[in-house]
Amino acid sequence: SVPKKRTSISKKHIRKNIWKIKGYFTALKAFSLAKSLSTDNSKSFFVQQPNNQTYSK
C-alpha cells in the first residue's frame, strides 16, 4: 500500500513535535523518580537500607 498524496511539511513538523514532547515528559518522569530514590522519598520503590547504622540514646 502506497499513500496517495504527500504529507505536508507542517503536518510532519506537528507530528515530530508531538514525538519530542512525549520524549521530554518521559525523561522528566525518569529524572523525578531517580531524584526521589536518591533522597529516600520514593513511594513506588522500596530500597533496603544497610543495617550498619549506629543509634545513640
C-alpha angles and dihedrals in degrees: 000000000000125000113251097218135029117257111247120247092240091054089049090052092048092051092046091050091051089052091049093048091051090052091049093053092046090053090047091052092049091049091049091051092048090049093051091048092051093050094043092242096117118133096181101049128053110210116193110231121217114259096221094096116124120222122207120203 
